[in-house]
């Protein structure tokens, strides 16, 4: 029979293990481990979303991803949920211009909650990223679960104003496929001569600057990731150009 003193010694020896087990259990409940973000590939894995080459009669690169002047001007009205950033690329093109898949994948949603209106499409790719195609002319004929190949026509350029005269363009995003809560700079994912496309673009590409850090986010290549629902990244006290 175990004496009271021996029983107490056993309890004292086991106490650190019991405490550690309880702490780890509480930590697992209160602070769940987030899924690891996919790493940005060293070699761009995707292609451009058009079959035809760029030009005034086909399509042109318009608005870059990130801290653009337009995004800064509308950082709370339009882009507040996206940290004040333009979280995709815009390509201007006539309404009805065919759009092709930038990579092999599986359709996740058609006219879903993620993506720009009036119609949109989301494709999950096997490398852990997803592509979003917004401002489509009509609802794509694809269905959830359909397999698509890179270069396959998946939709047509539309106009967010539904006029096909004001500003028809494609809005293209790259997000992580875990929960679509992070958007990345598509320029780092799409194999293209971006410097040439920039020079051919429909309008100059410029970024808002913080005069306390003039070199931050100043090119099409060094823009930050977008974490949806997080605070603004570009709430500058001393911006350039000036915020009148």
Helices and strands as residue ranges (DSSP letters): H 4-30, E 59-63, H 69-73, G 80-82, E 89-93, E 98-100, E 105-110, E 121-124, E 129-134, E 147-148, E 153-156, E 158-159, E 168-176, E 182-184, G 186-188, H 194-200, E 209-210, E 226-227, E 239-240
